[in-house]
Amino acid sequence: MKLLEDLNWRYATKKMNGEKVSQEKIDFILEAIRLSPSSSGLQPYEILVVSNQELKEKIRPIAFGQSQITDASHLLIFASWEQYTEERINAYFERANRERGLPDSATDAYRTRLIQMTTSQTPEQNFAHTAKQAAIALGIAIVAAANQKVDTTPMEGFDANQLDELLGLSEKGLKSTAILALGYRDESGDWLAKLKKVRTPKELLYTHLN
């Protein structure tokens, strides 16, 4: 029941009050992201944690002037791999095998199939897939923040090319896919704060095939 209460409490905050989120709560949210599920466990993305106010000021116009960018305590920028590569996949399996105490040969067959499948696709197909994996992590982050009573605003409304250039993401083979602002709601200035939460009714959302 606590999880449902947390989800009913949260909403996409439209105005934040500038109050800082404790490092303990930030660490909790980041650890939840780290534990997120992803296809083959690859987690094909990186998260940039932005608390520097000067940098947030530079990001705000790239995000169409949204005030949450500068009023938030922290911004989490989700940056997905531009494409899967043999080097990236090998690095994951080498680390996983080492931590599990397995020989590299234990995953050779699966690793080879995965490399063949991903490298046969176009970069656009690869990025579409890595962006979906980052979206899973974004959802986990939102739920974790609600659990900590930290407000969030998930954003796709920004110029990704400009943000990538500002943060040097292309040099790392990454593309920004989402921004998550973390902070606390300004109830007096947020038009959405006191409105009823509206979601699709169960009878329209679910089809039960028994």
Long-range contacts (C-beta under 8 A, 24 or more apart in sequence): 2-147, 3-143, 3-147, 6-143, 6-146, 6-147, 6-149, 7-143, 7-146, 8-197, 9-146, 9-149, 10-142, 10-145, 10-146, 10-151, 10-152, 11-192, 11-193, 11-197, 12-152, 12-153, 12-154, 12-192, 13-68, 13-151, 13-152, 13-153, 13-181, 13-183, 13-185, 13-190, 13-192, 13-193, 14-68, 14-153, 14-190, 14-191, 14-192, 14-193, 15-67, 15-68, 15-71, 15-185, 15-186, 15-189, 15-190, 15-191, 15-193, 16-67, 16-68, 16-71, 16-72, 16-73, 16-151, 16-153, 16-181, 16-183, 16-184, 16-185, 16-186, 17-71, 17-183, 17-184, 17-185, 17-186, 17-189, 18-71, 18-73, 18-183, 19-73, 19-183, 19-184, 20-73, 21-73, 21-74, 21-150, 21-182, 21-183, 21-184, 25-145, 25-148, 25-150, 26-73, 26-74, 26-182, 28-144, 28-147, 28-148, 29-76, 29-141, 29-144, 29-145, 29-148, 29-150, 29-182, 32-140, 32-141, 32-143, 32-144, 33-76, 33-137, 33-140, 33-141, 33-144, 35-140, 36-136, 36-137, 36-140, 37-136, 38-133, 38-136, 38-137, 39-129, 39-133, 40-92, 40-114, 41-92, 41-96, 42-84, 42-88, 42-89, 42-92, 42-133, 43-133, 43-137, 44-80, 44-81, 44-84, 44-88, 44-129, 44-130, 44-133, 44-134, 45-78, 45-79, 45-80, 45-81, 45-130, 45-133, 45-134, 45-137, 45-174, 45-177, 46-79, 46-172, 46-174, 47-76, 47-77, 47-78, 47-79, 47-137, 48-75, 48-76, 48-77, 48-79, 48-167, 49-74, 49-75, 49-76, 50-74, 50-75, 50-76, 50-77, 51-75, 58-166, 59-158, 59-163, 59-166, 59-179, 62-158, 62-159, 62-162, 62-163, 62-166, 63-155, 63-157, 63-158, 63-159, 63-163, 63-179, 64-157, 64-158, 66-153, 66-155, 66-157, 68-153, 68-155, 68-181, 68-183, 69-179, 69-181, 71-181, 71-183, 71-186, 72-153, 72-181, 72-182, 72-183, 73-182, 73-183, 73-184, 74-181, 74-182, 74-183, 75-179, 75-180, 75-181, 75-182, 76-141, 76-179, 76-180, 76-182, 77-163, 77-167, 77-176, 77-178, 77-179, 78-134, 78-137, 78-138, 78-176, 78-177, 78-178, 78-179, 78-180, 79-134, 79-164, 79-167, 79-169, 79-172, 79-174, 79-175, 79-176, 79-177, 80-127, 80-130, 80-131, 80-133, 80-134, 80-174, 80-175, 80-177, 81-126, 81-127, 81-130, 81-173, 81-174, 82-123, 82-126, 82-127, 82-130, 82-170, 82-173, 82-174, 82-175, 83-118, 83-123, 83-126, 83-127, 83-130, 83-173, 84-115, 84-118, 84-119, 84-121, 84-126, 84-129, 84-130, 85-119, 85-173, 86-115, 86-119, 89-114, 89-115, 89-118, 90-115, 127-175, 131-175, 131-177, 134-177, 134-178, 135-177, 135-178, 138-178, 138-180, 141-180, 142-180, 145-180, 145-182, 150-182, 150-183, 150-184, 151-182, 151-183, 151-184, 151-185, 152-180, 152-181, 152-182, 153-180, 153-181, 154-178, 154-179, 154-180, 155-179, 155-180, 155-181
